[in-house]
Amino acid sequence: MTWAVTALVVVPLIAVLYDSLHAKTGLLTSVWSWDSYRALLSPRIRDSALLSLKFGVGSAGLATIAGALLAFLVVRTDLPGRRLIEICSYVPFFLSSFLLAICWQYVGSPNTGLVNHLAGTPWFDVYSQGGIILVIGIAHTPLAFLMISGALRQMDPALEQAARVCGAGRFRVSRQITLRLVSRGIVSAFIMTFAMGFEDLGVPLVLGSPVGIDPLPLRIWEVIQREFPADYNFAAAASVLLLVIPVLAFWLQSRLLGKRAGYTLSGKASAASRMALGWAKWPALAFCLLWIFVAVVLPMAALVLTAVQRRWSGTLDVHLLTFDNFKAVFETGSYSAPVVSAFWNSLVLAVVVATAVVALAAVVTYAVHRMRIRGGRFAEVILSVPLAIPGSTIAVGLLNLLVQTPLYATIWIIAIGFAVRYFPYGLRTVDAAFGAIHPELEDASRVSGRGLGQTLRRIVVPLLRPAMVGGWLLLFILLMRDVGISNLLYAGGNRTLSVALLSISSLQQTGVVAAFALLQIVLFLAVASLTLFSGGARREALRM
């Protein structure tokens, strides 16, 4: 079973590499060729790759700086309202970057943007490289916040206390002690958000495509979904390039941090004490509130105002208030059929794939840690590889692998793509919880005469249940909000929510688009509330 799951992850990557080295000579025939890689040397592809690098570096810088400041203020200081600020900081994580980009359309459009209308002049254009970097950075800041706050919570506060005893002030301690001790977490957050920004498809689809800004993931999407016939060999070569950059980034991270001691916990830990900010408390609070306003309140307010008006002009007009946009989502024939179908497709995919991934992750974890199968550790490493692989690369590999099978153009090819892309999330959640279960509990059960089945049912599964529930909720959210894989693998009526939203947005009905997006956000936040406030599930879900 473990090796079967491993093959499910590896085979699409092999298919991408194989097809990138071939050129079609007929419907079912191909020859070895470097033509696809030669096409990558064209000025347009070179510019697209450089644009992706710019988006990755820019958004990662923004996300890491904002996430580090928020994490430090929430975890290590006496900032007022820390708990509320922490919860609000998570909100963009539970929305896809695609939905966030739609919200920002109504905030920063040059003609009808809320901020431009309030300013009385079009000073901000979200349909620009800077606007795209801003939105991607906001979308990924919660991830940086989670990673850096985790590093801060694991740090031994005795090291800071020793510096204070030696006469160092609080800001010097923060700069010379705290910052250095969490540098590993900061570097890891930057690399992770860089990889996510480099491969992001949702924001360029909304904010880049209308004005001709096409980074590499958007170019791959255009080759597959908009060009006829689709050039899968070129898409495979471009996907290899899309894969190489993040892998190099993670390799660089391992080189930078691999030989450096990363111990921040000593054997004799002391109770953590929060830094008293003094007069700096209020500027710090103002920064946090400003960030929450820009990242959450402003885009959500613009979306709500657009959804409840017959037309959007950049402000609230009480004479235009209506709920017809919400009715149109479900009642008008041109919208209702794809919306209802997309909802059920997304729901079925999320429930089935999340359940299968969590169950398989539990089996793989048990096989590796308890049965100690040969090569189990190696398989576990391979199964974590998709964390560093862009979803577009996995999607292209599956397209090339399954294009001549009955699975092509069905909902199940999307399910396979989801399982491959998101399996590491389920594996890491279950693996982390399983590592806390001592084998002596199972040994005691067997000594008492219980068989393997009863031991698993009465000992292992109940102890793993909080982690499995948390992992399932996290996977459900990630699958429901997915953009990259579903937009590349869908065909015909196999739309998901993100695909249906993109289709409706192409009809230029801003009110209906806003209403549909708002309904999705309400759904995601409802599920997210279960993740955040369900005890053990909250802890395990946020571990990722």
N, C-alpha and C positions, 0 to 999 in steps of 0.2 A: 504493500500500500504506500509506504513512504517513498519508494523509488518511482512508483507510478505518478505520484503527485509531483515529484522532482522532474520527471520527464515532461509533465504538462507545462512546467515553467521553462525548461531548456529548449524544447522543440521549436516554439515560435521564434526564438532568437536565432536558432540555426537556419530556420526558413528565411528570415530577413537577410542574413549573410549570403545564403545560397542564391536567392533571387536578385540580390544586388549585383551579383557577378554574372548575370544572364541577360540576354536580350531576346525578345519574342521574335520568332520567324514565322509564326502561324498561330492559329487559335490555341493549339495544344502543344506546340513545339517551341523550343528555345535553344540558344547556343551560348557557350561561354563568351563573355564580352565584358570589356571595361567601359563601355559607352556610358553607362549610368553614372559612373564615377567621373568620367570626363565632363559630363553635363554639370556636375557640381562646381566645376571651375568657371562657369559662366558668370558674368558680372552680377546678374540678378540673384543667383543663389549665394554668391559671395556676400552681397549686400544683406540678404536675408539672414545669413548666419551671423554676420557682424551685428545686425539689429537684435537678434536673439541674445547674443552676448551682452549687448548694452542693456537690454531689458533684465537679464539675469543679474548682472552686477548692480545695476541701479536699484532694482526692487529689493535685492538682498541687503544692500547697504541701508536702505530705509527701514526695512523690517527688523534688521538686527539692532540698529541704533534705538529705534522706538521700543522694540521688545526688551532690550537690555535696561533701558531707563525705567520702563514700567515694572519690570521684574524686580529691580533693585528697590524701587520705592514701595512696592507692595510687600515684598518678602522681608526686607531688612531695615525698614524705617517705621516710625510711628505716624505715618501718613493717615489722616482722617479718612474714613470710608473705604478702607483697603479692600474689604470683602466685596463691596458693590463694584468697585473699579475692576477687580479681578474678574468678576462674572461678566461685566460689560465688555472687557477686553477679549473674551472668548467668542463673542457673537459673530465676527467675520469668519471665524473658523468653520462655523456650521452652515455658512452660505457658500456656494460655489463662487469662484472668481467671475464666472459668467453672469450670475445674478447680481453681483456687486457692480460689474461693469454696466449692466442695464440701469441700475440705480443711479450711477454716476452720469449716465447720458442726460438725465433730467436735472442734474446738479450743474454740470459744466459744459453743456452745449452752448456754442457761441451765440446762437440766436434765441434759444428758449431756456437756457440754463438758469436755475434758481439763483445761484450766486452772481451771475452776470446781470440778471434782472435787478437784484437788490443793489448791486453796485452802480447800475445805470450805464455800464459800458462793458463790452465783451473782453474783459481783461484775462479770462481764463478759458482755454480751449482744451477740453478733455480728449478731443479727437487729435491727439498729438503724441509724440514719443514721450514727452514729459508726463502727460496725462495717463498714458498706459503704465508707465513706471510707477506713478503714484497709486493707481488702483491695484496693481499686482502687489506692491509693497504693503498696502493696507490689508489685502487678503491674506498675506502670509505672516503678518506681524504676530498673530496669536501663536503660531508654531514656534517662532523665535522666543516669544514670551514663555511658553511652556518649557522649552529646552533650557533656557537660561535660569528661569525660576527654580527648576529642578536642581541645577548645579548650585545655586545659592542655598537651597534648603539642605543640601548634603554637606556643605562646607562647615568645618569645625569653627565655631565662633570664638574659641579660645585664642586662635591666631590673631583675631582683631583685638581682643581684650589685652593680649600681651603688648601689642603695638600702642594701645592707649596708655598702658602702665608706663611705657617708655617715654610718654609725653607727646605722642603724635596726635594731632587734631583729627576730628571725624572725617574731614574731606581728604586729608592726607592718607588716612587709613583706607578710605574707599578707593583712592587712586592707586596706592602702592601695595595694598594687601588684597582687598576684596577683588579688584579688577583682575589682578594677576591670577588669583586662585580660580576664578571662573572663566579664565581665558579659553580653556578647552571647550566649555559650553558655548562661549560666544563664537569661536571658530566653527564649531559643529553647526550652530544655528545658521551662520552665514553660508556655509557650504550647502546645507540642506535647502535653504530658501533660494539660493542661487540656482540649484538644480531644478526646483519647482518653477521659478520664474523663467528659466531658460526654455522649459518645455511647455509653458502655459499656452493654451489654445483659446480659452474662453474670453479673455480680455481682448486680444487682438481680433477675434471674430466680431466683437461688438464695436470696438473703438478704432480698430486699425483697418479692417476690410473696407469700410465705406470711403476712406480717404487714401487708399493705396499703400498703407503701411502693412507689409506682409513679412513678418519674421518666419523662420524656418518651419515651425509647426503649422502655421497657417498656410504656407506654400504646399506642404504635404497634404493638408485637408483639401485644398483647391484641386490638386492633381487627382485625388481619388473621387471627390464628390462633384466637382464642377466641370472637369475636362472629360471629353469622350473621344476615343476610348481612354479609360483610366490607365495611366502608365505605372503599373505596380512595381516594375523593376526600378524605375527612377525613384519612386516613393521609398522602396527598400534601401537604396543607396543613401538617400537623404536621411532616412531613419537611422542608419548606421552612424552618420555624422552627428545626428541628434543624440545618439547614445554615447559616442566617444567623449564629448565634452564633459557631461556630468561624471562619467567614470574617471576621467582625468582629474576632475575636481576632488572626488572622494579619495583618489590615490594620493593627491597632494595633501589632503587632510591627514591621511595616515602617516605620510612622511613627516609632516610638521609636528604631529602629536604623538606618533608611535613611540619614539625614543625618549620622550619627555615625561618625567614623573608627573602623574596626575593625582596624587593622593591629597585629598582635602579633608579626610576624616582620620582622626587619631584614635588610638585605642581607648583613650580616656576623654570622652566628649563632655562638654559642659552645656548648660542650658543656653539657648540662643537669646541674645538681648538685642532689642531693636534700637537703632540709632535715633537719637533725639534730633530732629531737624531744626528745632528752634524757630527762628524767624523765617527760615527757608521752607517751612511747612506749607505756607500759603502759595508761594510760586510753584512748588512741586505739585500741589493739588490743582492749581490752575492749568499746569501742563497736562495732567492726566484728564481733566475735564475737557480741555481743548481737543485732546486726541480722541476721546470718546465722541465728542460732538462731530468731529470731521469724519471719523471712521464708521460711526453707527448712526447718530441722530440725523445728521444732514442728509445722507443718501436715503435713509428710510423715510424721512419727512418728504423729500422730493418725490419718492415713489408713491407714497400714500396720496399726496396732492394730485399727482397725475392720474392715479387710478380712480379717483372720485370726481373727476371733471370730464365734461364732454370733449374738451380739447385742452391741450396744455400750452400755456403761453408764458410760463416762467413764474407764475404767481398764483395766489388763491383768488378765485372769482366766485363769490357765493351764488351768483346767478347761473353758473355752469355746473353746480354740484349735481351729481347723479350716481346711481348704482347700476346704470345700464351697462357699463363696461364689464362688471362681474356677471351680469345676466348673459351678455354676449359670449362669454367664455363657455357657457354651458348650453345656451339656447340656440344660437345662430349656427346653422348647418355647417358653414365653412370653418367654424372654430370647434364646435362641440365634439364632432366625430374624432378628429385627431387628438383633442385634449383628453377626452375620456379614454381613448385607446392608449395614449401615452401614459396616463396615470396608472392604468392597470398593468401595462408593460413594465413600468418602473417599479411598481409595488411587487409584482411577481418576481422580477429579477432581484430586487433587494432582499426579499424574504428568503427566496430559494438559495441565492448565492451566499448570503450572510450565514444562513443555517449550515449549508454545506461546508463553507470555509471554517467556521468555528469547530464543527464536528471533526473535519479532517485535521485541523490543527491540533486538536486534543489527541487524536490517534497518533499523529506524527510525533508529538511531544512525548507521549507515553512510550512509544517504540524507541525513541532516542535515549530517554533518561532512565527507563526501567528495564526494557528488554535489551537495550544496548546492542542494537543490530549493527552489523559490520558497515562501516562507512556512514553511520548515522549522523555524526557531527558534520561531516562533509556535506551530506544532503541538507542539513539544517542551514548551513551557510549558503548553499545554492538557492534554497527556497527564500532566503532573505534578499537575494539579488534584485528582484523587481523594485525594491525601494529606491534603487539608483537608476532604474531604467524608465525612460519617458513612456507614458501611456501610448503615445503615437507609435513608438517603435513596436510595442507589443501588438497593437491593432494591425499594423501593416504586416507583421509576421503572420498573424492569424489569417488575414485576408489572402496572402500568398499561399498559405498552407491549406486552407479549406475552400478556396474558390471553386474547385471542381468536385466538391462533396455536397451531399444533401443539407449539410449544416449552413452552407452559404445562403445569405439573404434571409436567415431565420433569426428569431430572438435568441436562439441558443448559442450562436456565435458571439453575441454580446455577453451572454452569461459566462462563456469560457474566458473571454477577455477580462471581465470583471474578476473572475476567480484567480487568474494569473496575476493581475495587477495588484490586487488587494490581499492576497493570501498572506504576505508578510505581516500585515497589521493584526490579523487573527492569530498568527503563529506567535508573534512577540507578546501579545496580551496573555495568551494561555501559558506560554513558556515561562513568563515572569512569575505567574501565580503558582505554576507547578514546581518551580524551584524552591518555593517556601514550604512545600509539603515534605516532611521527613519520611524516608522509606520505612522507618520503624512503625509507623501507623499501619501501613499495609502488612508488614511482617506480623504485627500483633493480631491482625484480622485473620491471617492465614494460620497462625499458631492456634487460634480459637476454632479452627475447623472450617472457616469460610473459604469458598473457592474463589477463583479469579473474578468471575462475574459478580458475585455478591460483594467482594472487596471493592470493585470498581463502582458498583451501584450505591453502596452504603458509606464508603469512605472517600474515594477519590472524587467522584462526580459532585457530591455535596460541597466539598471543599473548593472545587474549581468553579462552582456555579456562579458566584459573584463576578469572577473574571470573565467567564463565558458570556454572561448577560451584558457586562460592560463592553466586551469585544463585539458582541452582536449588535448592540445599539450604535457603536461607533461605525461599524461596517455598513449598517443600514443607512446612516446619514451619508457616508462617503459614496455609496452606490446610488442613492437617490439623486445626489447632486452632481454626479459624474458628467463631464463634458467631453473630454478628449476621446475616450474609447467609444462611447456610444455614438458620437457624431461621425466617427470614421467607419464604424461597423454596421450602422443601420442601413436598411434597404427597404423600399416599399412602405408598408404599413407598420414596420417594426420600430416606431418612434418611441423614444423615452421622453421624459419631461423636458430635458434640455434641448432635445431635437425639436420637439413641438414648439417650444418657446422661440427657438431660432426661426422656425418656419413662419410663425405668426408675426414676428418682428419684421420679416421681409415684406409683409403686407402694409407696413407703415401705419398701422393702427396703434398709436402710442398709448391711448387709454386702455385698450384691451391687453396690450403687452404688459403694461404696468399692473393691471388687475391680476393677470395670470401669474406674473412674477411675485406679487404680494401674497397670493394664495400659496405658492410654493414656499416662500419664506416662513409663513405661519406654520405650515406643515413641518418644515425642518426644525424650527425653534421649539415646536411642541415635542418632537422626538428628542431634541437636544436637552430640554428641561428634564426629561427622564434620565438622561445620561449624567447631568450635573447634580441631580438631587436624589439619586437612588443608592446611596451608601457605597457599598463595595463597587457597584457598577461605575459610579462616578470616578472613583480612584483609578480603576483599571483603564477606563476609556481615556482619561486624561494622561495616562502614562505614555501614550503614543505621542 
